[in-house]
Amino acid sequence: QVQLVESGGGLVQAGGSLRLSCTASRDIFTFNSMGWYRQAPGKERELVARIFGGRGTYYADSVKGRFTISRDSFKNTVYLQMNSLQPDDTAVYYCKAESAREYWGPGTQVTVSS
């Protein structure tokens, strides 16, 4: 069973930065892709950023130019660097890994105060 553990969430003022980490229990290159999703209160979970087995990445329009997804294969970890955070970025952020199955982490709370 694959385990994903997120960390790095917290409370930050608008304009600030946070870096989220997602560490997998196996080699991250065994996954077709890994991604970050978020879910704000009363809203559906949405894709924020995704990184593929090659070098491809995808970003939601709302975070382009502010968020960067990256990975460290030696640490089996995917990161989400979040800059210029805004109150609308407040949500629980989840890590997802996809191969033949999907795996989700438990989530980490990000709160941006105005």
N, C-alpha and C positions, 0 to 999 in steps of 0.2 A: 504494500500500500504506500503510495506516495504521500508525503507530508510537505506542506508549504507553510512557512511561518513568516508573517509580515512583522515589520517593526519600523519605528521612525516617526510614527504619527505623534500628534500633540496639538497644543494650542499656539497659534502664532498670530501676530497682527497683520492686517492687510499690508501688502507690499513685501512681506517677509518670505522666507524660503524654508523648505523642509526637504529631506531626502528620505524616501521610503526604501526599505530593503525587503526582498522576498527570497528566503533561502529554501532551496528544495532538498529533499532527502536523497536525491539521485542526480546524476549528471544532467544538467539542463539542456545539453545538446541532444538528449534522447527525446526531447519534446519538439513537436513541429513548430510551436510558438509558445510564447509566454506573454501575458498581458496584465495590465492594471485596469480595474473597473472601479466604479464608485457608485454609491447609493446614498442619496440625500433623503432626509425624512419626507415621506409622502410621495417620493418619486421612484421611478423604476431604475434598476441598475443599468449603468451605461458604460460603454467602453471608453477608456481614456487614452490608452496607448498600448501598442503591441509591438513585440519584436519577434522576428521570424528566425528560422534555423540558419538562414544566410545572414545577410546584413540588413535586410529590409526592416523598415519600421513603419508604423502607422500612428497618427495622432488624430484625436477628435479636433474639430475646428476650434472648439472653445479653449483648447490648451496649446495650440500650435504657437511656437515661439516662446512659450513660458515653461513647458515641461519637456524633459528629456528622459527617454528610457535607454538603459544600457545594461550590460551584464558583465559579470566576472566569472568565467568558467571554472577558474581554480577554486572559487568559493561557492560554486553552484548558486550564485545569487544574481538576481535581477534588481535593478535600482530604478527608482523614479525620482529624478531631481525636479522639484517644483519651485519655481521662482515667481516673483510678482503675484503671490497668492492673493485671492480676493474672497470676500465672504461667500460668494457663490460656489467656491471650491470646497466648502464645508460638506463633509460626507464621511461615510465609512469607506475606506479604500480596500479593495480585495485584489489579491494576486490569483491569477488563473494560469494553469499549464495545460496544454493540449497535446495529446498524442492520439492513440486509439481511444482514449478516454479523456474526460475533463477532470481536473483536480482544482479545488479551491482552497485558499487559505481562510482562516477565521476572520480576517479583516483587522484594520487598524483605523482608529478615529483620527480625522483631521478636522480641526476647528479653526476657522479664520475669523478673527474679530475685526470689526470696522473701527 
